[in-house]
């Protein structure tokens, strides 16, 4: 009986050994693939987009007859108006190591800035003056420098050249009109913040100031002798235009955004 028990134990040991060996020979299941995290966004690339917002215009002028020639409602020789602005922009950026970003942009916007103002005259011989000012559009070409203080946020400043189609028409006693409607050139400066809210898409909020300088102009019809009077000569003035904008916009970015490892 004892011999039989030893035989059974030996057979069991052999079977167990064979089972373990067979299990060791089975192929092992590979670990699940975990893709690497996407690279952080970079501002490197180009973009195009649209914008809309508020625009304010400021007009001032000195008259060759002296500002006191006019009644008190224009002795300050300033005029302010506001309206809407909207248009589009295109540009490119490059992000350096450490989060610094440089780039350039061209923005073209139409505006609704317009005002017509009737000016009284001290001398009743001449009746009234009517001044019409309007800015039809502006175009800015700027360079910008920014810092990406968080992976999806960019704080920037910008400056460069500005151009605008601006009118300053002065009608004198319904007899003569200046007819000044021309493209003016000047400069602009401003800044803003931009947020990359989705792959290839960003939104921005910014403010800008534009100055288009002075241009001498004369009401046509009579010789301008330096005095603003009907019987003596014409009326000359030198309008000065400035404008301020607060704009929101969206950009579609391509050619580098999310296209590789960020430089920081």
LUMMAR-700779 format. One record per residue (C-alpha): residue in three letters; x, y, z. Coordinates in Angstrom, 1 decimal. Example, Ala and Ser with C-alpha at 12.3 -4.5 7.8 and 13.67 -1.06 7.14 Angstrom:
2
rec type=ala | X=12.3 | Y=-4.5 | Z=7.8;
rec type=ser | X=13.7 | Y=-1.1 | Z=7.1;
REM end
This chain:
264
rec type=unk | X=0.0 | Y=0.0 | Z=0.0;
rec type=unk | X=2.8 | Y=2.3 | Z=0.9;
rec type=unk | X=4.4 | Y=1.6 | Z=-2.5;
rec type=unk | X=1.2 | Y=2.5 | Z=-4.2;
rec type=unk | X=1.0 | Y=5.9 | Z=-2.4;
rec type=unk | X=4.6 | Y=6.7 | Z=-3.4;
rec type=unk | X=3.8 | Y=5.9 | Z=-7.0;
rec type=unk | X=0.7 | Y=8.2 | Z=-7.0;
rec type=unk | X=2.7 | Y=11.1 | Z=-5.4;
rec type=unk | X=5.4 | Y=10.8 | Z=-8.0;
rec type=unk | X=2.9 | Y=10.8 | Z=-10.9;
rec type=unk | X=1.3 | Y=13.9 | Z=-9.4;
rec type=unk | X=4.6 | Y=15.7 | Z=-9.1;
rec type=unk | X=5.5 | Y=14.9 | Z=-12.7;
rec type=unk | X=2.1 | Y=16.2 | Z=-13.9;
rec type=unk | X=2.4 | Y=19.5 | Z=-11.9;
rec type=unk | X=5.9 | Y=20.1 | Z=-13.2;
rec type=unk | X=4.7 | Y=19.6 | Z=-16.8;
rec type=unk | X=1.8 | Y=22.0 | Z=-16.2;
rec type=unk | X=4.1 | Y=24.7 | Z=-14.9;
rec type=unk | X=6.4 | Y=24.3 | Z=-17.8;
rec type=unk | X=3.6 | Y=24.5 | Z=-20.3;
rec type=unk | X=2.3 | Y=27.7 | Z=-18.6;
rec type=unk | X=5.8 | Y=29.3 | Z=-18.8;
rec type=unk | X=5.8 | Y=28.6 | Z=-22.6;
rec type=unk | X=2.5 | Y=30.5 | Z=-23.2;
rec type=unk | X=2.9 | Y=33.9 | Z=-24.9;
rec type=unk | X=2.6 | Y=36.9 | Z=-22.6;
rec type=unk | X=0.0 | Y=39.7 | Z=-23.3;
rec type=unk | X=1.7 | Y=42.9 | Z=-24.3;
rec type=unk | X=0.9 | Y=46.0 | Z=-22.1;
rec type=unk | X=-1.7 | Y=48.5 | Z=-23.4;
rec type=unk | X=-0.2 | Y=51.3 | Z=-25.6;
rec type=unk | X=-0.4 | Y=54.7 | Z=-24.0;
rec type=unk | X=0.2 | Y=57.5 | Z=-26.5;
rec type=unk | X=2.5 | Y=60.3 | Z=-25.4;
rec type=unk | X=0.9 | Y=63.6 | Z=-24.4;
rec type=unk | X=0.6 | Y=66.1 | Z=-27.2;
rec type=unk | X=3.3 | Y=68.8 | Z=-27.3;
rec type=unk | X=2.3 | Y=72.1 | Z=-25.7;
rec type=unk | X=1.1 | Y=74.8 | Z=-28.1;
rec type=unk | X=3.4 | Y=77.2 | Z=-29.8;
rec type=unk | X=2.6 | Y=80.6 | Z=-31.3;
rec type=unk | X=5.0 | Y=80.0 | Z=-34.2;
rec type=unk | X=3.0 | Y=80.2 | Z=-37.5;
rec type=unk | X=0.8 | Y=82.4 | Z=-39.5;
rec type=unk | X=-2.8 | Y=83.4 | Z=-39.2;
rec type=unk | X=-5.8 | Y=85.2 | Z=-40.7;
rec type=unk | X=-9.0 | Y=86.3 | Z=-39.0;
rec type=unk | X=-11.7 | Y=88.9 | Z=-38.4;
rec type=unk | X=-12.4 | Y=91.6 | Z=-35.8;
rec type=unk | X=-15.1 | Y=94.0 | Z=-34.7;
rec type=unk | X=-15.3 | Y=96.7 | Z=-32.0;
rec type=unk | X=-15.6 | Y=100.3 | Z=-31.0;
rec type=unk | X=-13.8 | Y=103.2 | Z=-32.7;
rec type=unk | X=-13.5 | Y=106.8 | Z=-31.5;
rec type=unk | X=-12.3 | Y=109.7 | Z=-33.5;
rec type=unk | X=-11.0 | Y=113.1 | Z=-32.4;
rec type=unk | X=-10.7 | Y=116.1 | Z=-34.7;
rec type=unk | X=-9.1 | Y=119.4 | Z=-34.0;
rec type=unk | X=-8.2 | Y=122.4 | Z=-36.1;
rec type=unk | X=-6.8 | Y=126.0 | Z=-36.0;
rec type=unk | X=-8.4 | Y=128.5 | Z=-38.3;
rec type=unk | X=-6.4 | Y=131.2 | Z=-39.9;
rec type=unk | X=-8.8 | Y=133.9 | Z=-38.7;
rec type=unk | X=-8.3 | Y=132.9 | Z=-35.1;
rec type=unk | X=-10.4 | Y=130.5 | Z=-33.1;
rec type=unk | X=-12.2 | Y=133.4 | Z=-31.4;
rec type=unk | X=-13.7 | Y=134.3 | Z=-34.8;
rec type=unk | X=-16.3 | Y=131.6 | Z=-34.0;
rec type=unk | X=-19.0 | Y=131.6 | Z=-31.4;
rec type=unk | X=-18.4 | Y=129.8 | Z=-28.1;
rec type=unk | X=-19.7 | Y=126.5 | Z=-29.3;
rec type=unk | X=-16.4 | Y=126.1 | Z=-31.3;
rec type=unk | X=-13.9 | Y=128.1 | Z=-29.3;
rec type=unk | X=-12.4 | Y=124.9 | Z=-28.0;
rec type=unk | X=-11.8 | Y=123.9 | Z=-31.7;
rec type=unk | X=-12.2 | Y=120.2 | Z=-30.9;
rec type=unk | X=-14.8 | Y=117.6 | Z=-32.1;
rec type=unk | X=-15.2 | Y=114.0 | Z=-30.9;
rec type=unk | X=-17.3 | Y=111.2 | Z=-32.3;
rec type=unk | X=-17.5 | Y=107.4 | Z=-32.1;
rec type=unk | X=-18.8 | Y=104.5 | Z=-34.0;
rec type=unk | X=-18.1 | Y=100.9 | Z=-35.0;
rec type=unk | X=-15.1 | Y=99.3 | Z=-36.7;
rec type=unk | X=-14.8 | Y=96.0 | Z=-38.3;
rec type=unk | X=-12.6 | Y=94.1 | Z=-40.8;
rec type=unk | X=-9.8 | Y=91.5 | Z=-41.0;
rec type=unk | X=-6.2 | Y=90.9 | Z=-40.2;
rec type=unk | X=-3.3 | Y=88.6 | Z=-41.4;
rec type=unk | X=0.1 | Y=88.1 | Z=-39.9;
rec type=unk | X=2.8 | Y=85.7 | Z=-38.7;
rec type=unk | X=4.5 | Y=85.0 | Z=-35.3;
rec type=unk | X=7.6 | Y=83.3 | Z=-34.1;
rec type=unk | X=8.1 | Y=82.0 | Z=-30.6;
rec type=unk | X=11.6 | Y=81.9 | Z=-29.1;
rec type=unk | X=12.8 | Y=79.8 | Z=-26.2;
rec type=unk | X=11.5 | Y=81.1 | Z=-22.9;
rec type=unk | X=8.1 | Y=82.2 | Z=-24.2;
rec type=unk | X=9.0 | Y=85.4 | Z=-26.1;
rec type=unk | X=7.1 | Y=86.0 | Z=-29.3;
rec type=unk | X=7.8 | Y=88.4 | Z=-32.2;
rec type=unk | X=5.7 | Y=88.9 | Z=-35.3;
rec type=unk | X=4.0 | Y=91.3 | Z=-37.7;
rec type=unk | X=0.4 | Y=92.0 | Z=-38.7;
rec type=unk | X=-1.6 | Y=93.9 | Z=-41.2;
rec type=unk | X=-5.2 | Y=95.0 | Z=-40.2;
rec type=unk | X=-7.8 | Y=96.7 | Z=-42.5;
rec type=unk | X=-11.0 | Y=97.9 | Z=-41.0;
rec type=unk | X=-13.9 | Y=100.0 | Z=-42.1;
rec type=unk | X=-15.5 | Y=102.5 | Z=-39.7;
rec type=unk | X=-18.7 | Y=104.4 | Z=-39.1;
rec type=unk | X=-17.0 | Y=107.4 | Z=-37.5;
rec type=unk | X=-18.8 | Y=110.5 | Z=-38.8;
rec type=unk | X=-20.0 | Y=113.8 | Z=-37.5;
rec type=unk | X=-21.6 | Y=117.0 | Z=-39.0;
rec type=unk | X=-21.4 | Y=120.1 | Z=-36.9;
rec type=unk | X=-22.9 | Y=123.5 | Z=-37.5;
rec type=unk | X=-20.7 | Y=126.3 | Z=-36.2;
rec type=unk | X=-22.0 | Y=129.8 | Z=-35.4;
rec type=unk | X=-20.1 | Y=132.9 | Z=-36.5;
rec type=unk | X=-19.8 | Y=136.1 | Z=-34.4;
rec type=unk | X=-20.2 | Y=138.3 | Z=-37.5;
rec type=unk | X=-23.8 | Y=137.9 | Z=-38.8;
rec type=unk | X=-22.7 | Y=138.9 | Z=-42.4;
rec type=unk | X=-21.3 | Y=135.4 | Z=-42.9;
rec type=unk | X=-24.0 | Y=133.2 | Z=-41.5;
rec type=unk | X=-22.9 | Y=129.8 | Z=-40.2;
rec type=unk | X=-20.2 | Y=127.3 | Z=-40.9;
rec type=unk | X=-20.8 | Y=123.6 | Z=-41.3;
rec type=unk | X=-18.0 | Y=121.1 | Z=-40.6;
rec type=unk | X=-18.3 | Y=117.5 | Z=-41.7;
rec type=unk | X=-15.7 | Y=114.9 | Z=-40.5;
rec type=unk | X=-15.6 | Y=111.3 | Z=-41.3;
rec type=unk | X=-13.2 | Y=108.3 | Z=-41.3;
rec type=unk | X=-14.1 | Y=105.7 | Z=-43.9;
rec type=unk | X=-11.4 | Y=103.1 | Z=-43.2;
rec type=unk | X=-8.0 | Y=102.6 | Z=-41.6;
rec type=unk | X=-5.1 | Y=100.2 | Z=-42.4;
rec type=unk | X=-2.3 | Y=99.4 | Z=-40.0;
rec type=unk | X=1.0 | Y=97.5 | Z=-40.5;
rec type=unk | X=2.6 | Y=96.8 | Z=-37.2;
rec type=unk | X=5.3 | Y=94.7 | Z=-35.6;
rec type=unk | X=4.6 | Y=93.1 | Z=-32.2;
rec type=unk | X=6.5 | Y=91.7 | Z=-29.3;
rec type=unk | X=4.8 | Y=89.5 | Z=-26.7;
rec type=unk | X=5.3 | Y=87.1 | Z=-23.9;
rec type=unk | X=3.5 | Y=83.7 | Z=-23.5;
rec type=unk | X=3.1 | Y=83.8 | Z=-19.7;
rec type=unk | X=1.0 | Y=80.6 | Z=-19.9;
rec type=unk | X=1.0 | Y=77.9 | Z=-22.6;
rec type=unk | X=-2.3 | Y=79.3 | Z=-24.1;
rec type=unk | X=-2.0 | Y=83.0 | Z=-23.3;
rec type=unk | X=0.0 | Y=85.8 | Z=-25.0;
rec type=unk | X=0.4 | Y=89.3 | Z=-23.7;
rec type=unk | X=1.7 | Y=91.7 | Z=-26.4;
rec type=unk | X=2.5 | Y=95.3 | Z=-27.5;
rec type=unk | X=2.6 | Y=96.6 | Z=-31.0;
rec type=unk | X=3.4 | Y=99.6 | Z=-33.1;
rec type=unk | X=4.0 | Y=100.8 | Z=-36.7;
rec type=unk | X=2.5 | Y=102.7 | Z=-39.6;
rec type=unk | X=-1.2 | Y=103.7 | Z=-40.1;
rec type=unk | X=-3.2 | Y=105.0 | Z=-43.0;
rec type=unk | X=-6.8 | Y=106.2 | Z=-43.1;
rec type=unk | X=-9.2 | Y=107.7 | Z=-45.6;
rec type=unk | X=-10.5 | Y=110.7 | Z=-43.8;
rec type=unk | X=-12.8 | Y=113.6 | Z=-44.7;
rec type=unk | X=-12.8 | Y=117.2 | Z=-43.3;
rec type=unk | X=-15.2 | Y=119.3 | Z=-45.3;
rec type=unk | X=-15.9 | Y=122.9 | Z=-44.2;
rec type=unk | X=-18.9 | Y=124.7 | Z=-45.8;
rec type=unk | X=-18.7 | Y=128.5 | Z=-45.4;
rec type=unk | X=-22.1 | Y=130.3 | Z=-45.5;
rec type=unk | X=-23.3 | Y=127.8 | Z=-48.1;
rec type=unk | X=-20.9 | Y=129.5 | Z=-50.6;
rec type=unk | X=-17.7 | Y=127.5 | Z=-50.6;
rec type=unk | X=-16.6 | Y=124.1 | Z=-49.5;
rec type=unk | X=-13.1 | Y=122.7 | Z=-48.7;
rec type=unk | X=-13.7 | Y=119.2 | Z=-50.2;
rec type=unk | X=-10.9 | Y=117.6 | Z=-48.3;
rec type=unk | X=-11.1 | Y=113.8 | Z=-48.8;
rec type=unk | X=-7.8 | Y=112.0 | Z=-48.9;
rec type=unk | X=-5.7 | Y=109.1 | Z=-47.6;
rec type=unk | X=-3.7 | Y=110.2 | Z=-44.6;
rec type=unk | X=-0.6 | Y=108.5 | Z=-43.1;
rec type=unk | X=0.6 | Y=108.4 | Z=-39.5;
rec type=unk | X=1.5 | Y=106.0 | Z=-36.8;
rec type=unk | X=-0.1 | Y=103.7 | Z=-34.3;
rec type=unk | X=0.7 | Y=102.0 | Z=-31.0;
rec type=unk | X=-1.3 | Y=99.6 | Z=-28.8;
rec type=unk | X=-1.4 | Y=96.2 | Z=-27.1;
rec type=unk | X=-3.6 | Y=93.4 | Z=-26.0;
rec type=unk | X=-4.0 | Y=89.8 | Z=-24.9;
rec type=unk | X=-4.6 | Y=86.7 | Z=-27.0;
rec type=unk | X=-6.0 | Y=83.3 | Z=-25.9;
rec type=unk | X=-5.5 | Y=80.0 | Z=-27.8;
rec type=unk | X=-8.8 | Y=78.3 | Z=-27.0;
rec type=unk | X=-8.6 | Y=75.4 | Z=-29.4;
rec type=unk | X=-6.1 | Y=73.8 | Z=-31.8;
rec type=unk | X=-5.5 | Y=76.3 | Z=-34.6;
rec type=unk | X=-7.9 | Y=78.9 | Z=-33.1;
rec type=unk | X=-7.2 | Y=82.0 | Z=-30.9;
rec type=unk | X=-9.2 | Y=85.0 | Z=-29.8;
rec type=unk | X=-7.8 | Y=88.5 | Z=-28.8;
rec type=unk | X=-8.8 | Y=91.7 | Z=-27.1;
rec type=unk | X=-6.7 | Y=94.8 | Z=-27.8;
rec type=unk | X=-6.7 | Y=98.6 | Z=-27.8;
rec type=unk | X=-4.9 | Y=100.9 | Z=-30.2;
rec type=unk | X=-4.2 | Y=104.6 | Z=-30.8;
rec type=unk | X=-3.6 | Y=106.2 | Z=-34.2;
rec type=unk | X=-2.4 | Y=109.7 | Z=-35.1;
rec type=unk | X=-2.7 | Y=111.0 | Z=-38.7;
rec type=unk | X=-1.1 | Y=114.5 | Z=-38.3;
rec type=unk | X=-2.1 | Y=117.9 | Z=-39.6;
rec type=unk | X=-3.0 | Y=118.9 | Z=-43.2;
rec type=unk | X=-3.5 | Y=122.5 | Z=-44.3;
rec type=unk | X=-6.7 | Y=123.1 | Z=-46.2;
rec type=unk | X=-8.6 | Y=126.2 | Z=-47.6;
rec type=unk | X=-12.2 | Y=126.8 | Z=-48.4;
rec type=unk | X=-12.2 | Y=127.3 | Z=-52.1;
rec type=unk | X=-13.7 | Y=130.2 | Z=-53.9;
rec type=unk | X=-11.8 | Y=133.2 | Z=-52.7;
rec type=unk | X=-8.2 | Y=134.1 | Z=-52.2;
rec type=unk | X=-6.9 | Y=133.2 | Z=-48.7;
rec type=unk | X=-5.2 | Y=136.3 | Z=-47.4;
rec type=unk | X=-4.8 | Y=135.1 | Z=-43.8;
rec type=unk | X=-8.2 | Y=136.4 | Z=-42.5;
rec type=unk | X=-11.3 | Y=134.3 | Z=-42.3;
rec type=unk | X=-13.8 | Y=136.7 | Z=-43.8;
rec type=unk | X=-16.1 | Y=136.6 | Z=-46.9;
rec type=unk | X=-15.2 | Y=140.1 | Z=-48.1;
rec type=unk | X=-11.5 | Y=139.8 | Z=-47.5;
rec type=unk | X=-10.6 | Y=136.2 | Z=-48.4;
rec type=unk | X=-11.2 | Y=132.5 | Z=-47.9;
rec type=unk | X=-11.1 | Y=130.5 | Z=-44.7;
rec type=unk | X=-8.2 | Y=128.2 | Z=-44.1;
rec type=unk | X=-7.8 | Y=125.5 | Z=-41.5;
rec type=unk | X=-5.5 | Y=122.6 | Z=-40.7;
rec type=unk | X=-7.5 | Y=119.5 | Z=-39.5;
rec type=unk | X=-5.8 | Y=117.0 | Z=-37.2;
rec type=unk | X=-7.2 | Y=113.5 | Z=-36.9;
rec type=unk | X=-6.6 | Y=110.9 | Z=-34.2;
rec type=unk | X=-8.5 | Y=107.7 | Z=-33.5;
rec type=unk | X=-8.7 | Y=105.1 | Z=-30.7;
rec type=unk | X=-10.0 | Y=101.5 | Z=-31.1;
rec type=unk | X=-11.0 | Y=98.7 | Z=-28.8;
rec type=unk | X=-11.4 | Y=95.5 | Z=-30.8;
rec type=unk | X=-12.1 | Y=91.8 | Z=-30.2;
rec type=unk | X=-11.3 | Y=89.2 | Z=-32.9;
rec type=unk | X=-10.6 | Y=85.6 | Z=-33.7;
rec type=unk | X=-7.7 | Y=84.1 | Z=-35.7;
rec type=unk | X=-7.3 | Y=80.8 | Z=-37.5;
rec type=unk | X=-3.7 | Y=79.7 | Z=-37.2;
rec type=unk | X=-1.7 | Y=77.5 | Z=-39.5;
rec type=unk | X=1.8 | Y=76.6 | Z=-40.6;
rec type=unk | X=3.3 | Y=75.8 | Z=-37.2;
rec type=unk | X=0.7 | Y=75.7 | Z=-34.5;
rec type=unk | X=0.5 | Y=72.3 | Z=-32.8;
rec type=unk | X=2.8 | Y=71.1 | Z=-35.5;
rec type=unk | X=5.8 | Y=70.1 | Z=-33.4;
rec type=unk | X=7.5 | Y=70.5 | Z=-30.1;
rec type=unk | X=7.2 | Y=73.9 | Z=-28.5;
rec type=unk | X=10.4 | Y=75.8 | Z=-28.1;
rec type=unk | X=10.0 | Y=76.0 | Z=-24.3;
REM end
